[in-house]
Amino acid sequence: MRKIFEAIRRVQQARADREVLARLDVRTLRDIGLDSQNAYLAEREEVQRQRRLLCLAAEHLGIY
């Protein structure tokens, strides 16, 4: 039973970590050194970030 609880906790923590990372904006990414110098790549990353947020919201609601 303890192993099941730990596995569930790890899954929940991983989901929480993904949500936090997905919500980082361009300025924060630049501050921590993850911002791309290429404008095209930065724009593509922003679109992917927004898509991930939608997927996380849908997953949270049980739609996805």
C-alpha positions as CSV (number, residue, x, y, z in Angstrom):
1,M,0.0,0.0,0.0
2,R,2.9,2.3,0.8
3,K,4.4,1.8,-2.7
4,I,1.1,2.7,-4.3
5,F,0.9,5.9,-2.2
6,E,4.4,6.9,-3.2
7,A,3.8,6.2,-6.9
8,I,0.7,8.4,-6.8
9,R,2.6,11.1,-4.9
10,R,5.4,11.1,-7.5
11,V,2.8,11.3,-10.4
12,Q,1.1,14.3,-8.7
13,Q,4.4,16.0,-8.0
14,A,5.5,15.5,-11.7
15,R,2.2,17.0,-12.8
16,A,2.6,20.0,-10.5
17,D,6.2,20.5,-11.7
18,R,5.0,20.4,-15.4
19,E,2.3,23.0,-14.6
20,V,4.8,25.3,-13.0
21,L,7.2,25.1,-15.8
22,A,4.5,25.5,-18.4
23,R,3.3,28.8,-16.8
24,L,6.7,30.5,-17.0
25,D,6.6,33.5,-19.2
26,V,9.2,34.7,-21.7
27,R,10.7,37.2,-19.2
28,T,11.2,34.5,-16.5
29,L,12.7,32.1,-19.0
30,R,15.1,34.8,-20.1
31,D,16.0,35.5,-16.4
32,I,16.9,31.8,-15.8
33,G,18.8,31.5,-19.1
34,L,16.4,29.3,-21.0
35,D,15.3,32.0,-23.5
36,S,16.3,31.5,-27.1
37,Q,18.1,34.2,-28.9
38,N,16.3,33.3,-32.1
39,A,13.0,35.1,-32.3
40,Y,11.3,32.4,-34.4
41,L,12.2,29.7,-31.9
42,A,11.1,31.9,-29.0
43,E,7.7,32.5,-30.7
44,R,7.3,28.8,-31.4
45,E,8.1,28.0,-27.8
46,E,5.5,30.4,-26.7
47,V,2.9,28.7,-28.9
48,Q,3.9,25.3,-27.5
49,R,3.7,26.7,-23.9
50,Q,0.2,27.9,-24.5
51,R,-0.8,24.6,-26.0
52,R,0.7,22.7,-23.0
53,L,-1.3,25.0,-20.7
54,L,-4.5,24.1,-22.6
55,C,-3.6,20.4,-22.4
56,L,-2.9,20.6,-18.7
57,A,-6.2,22.4,-18.1
58,A,-8.1,19.8,-20.2
59,E,-6.3,17.0,-18.3
60,H,-7.3,18.6,-15.0
61,L,-10.9,18.8,-16.1
62,G,-10.8,15.2,-17.4
63,I,-11.4,16.1,-21.0
64,Y,-8.0,15.2,-22.4
